[in-house]
Amino acid sequence: LVDLRGNVLGMNALIRPDLRALGNYAVSCSEIRGFLDRLLAENAKNDTTTATTAGIYRVVIFNDPMNTRARVSEMLQTVAELNETDAEKAMMQAHTTGRGEVKSGMEMDKAQHLCESLR
């Protein structure tokens, strides 16, 4: 879930596909962040290594009526440094399902930089 400026507000999950819209469940960003913080804290207790949030971020694009598919593919190749096949895959994923994964397993600062560069 994003606002008009592209800021992430939360996540929408379809828990019961058989109920269609009635099976949707929206989770706010603060609730998600709290869950991840608790999960990391719990893992830190059970692990001898230091818990970190590095590498848990992914960048996704959302379908919009403003940009052409060719432009999105071109930007993914230029800005995100994807090869043509991966750029087309992410673009078509966004076009057909509403969102497409650009990159995953990124550190927060790199993910934020890529998001800003793609805007």
N, C-alpha and C positions, 0 to 999 in steps of 0.2 A: 504494500500500500504506500503510495507516494503522493505528495502534494503537487501543486502546479509547478513548483520550482525544482522538482525532482528529489526533494528531501524524503528519506524513508521514514514513514510513520509507524509501520508495523508490517505484519505478515498475515496473509489470508490463506487458510488451509481448508481443503475440502475433505472433511473427516468421513462423511457418509455420502459417497457418490450417488447412491440410489435415491437420496432425498433431494438431489440437485442443490438449489440455492439454500434450502433449509439445512443442509449438511455443512455449510460454511462455518468457519470459526475464525474470527479475527483476533490477533494477538498484538498488543502494542509493543513498540520498541523498548520501552522501559521494562516491561514484563520479560521480554526476550533477553535483554541485557542482564537483568537480575538472575534469570535462570542460568545464563552462561557464567556469571560471576560465581554463583553457588556451585555449579558443576566444576569449575576450575579450582575453587577452594577445596572441594571434596577430593578432587584428583591430587591436589598438593598434599593433603593429609595422607593419602595412600601411596604416594610416590616419593622416592628419595631425591628425585631431581626437581628443579624449580619449575612450577607451572607457569606457562606463558600463553599469551593470546596470539603470538606470532604464527602466521601461516594458516589462520582459520577463516580468512576473509575471501570472498569471491565477488567478482564484478559481473553484474547482469545488465542487459539492456532491455528496454521495454518497447513494444510496438507503438508507433505513433503515426498519425496521419500526415505529419509534416515532412518527414524525410523519405526519399525514395529508397528502395531496396539497394540499388546500385550505389547510392551515396553512403548508406550504412556499411555496406561491404567494403567500400573504398576506405572509409574512416577506420574501420576495424583493422584493415591491413596496414594503414599508415600510422595511426596513433597507438593501437594496441599491439602492433607488430605481429599480427596473426598471418599465417600463410593464406592463400586464396581459398583453399578448401575449408579451413577452420573458420574463416571470416564468413563464408557463405553459409556454413552450418549454423553459426550463432545468429546470423541475420534471419535465416529461414525459420529457426526455432522461435525467434521473437515474432516474426510475421505470422506464423501459424498458431502458436500457443499463447502469445502475448508477452513472453519474455524469453531471452536467450542468454545462456552463460558465455561470457567472454573469456574469463580466466578464473581459476580457483586456487586455493592454498597459498594466498598472498599475505604478506605482512600488511598491517593496517595502513601504514604510511604510503606504501606502494599502491595499494588498492584505492586509497583516497586520491592519490595523484592521477591514476588512470581514469577514475571517475570524472575528475575535474577536466582532464584533457579531452575526454569524449563529449563534454557538454557543448 
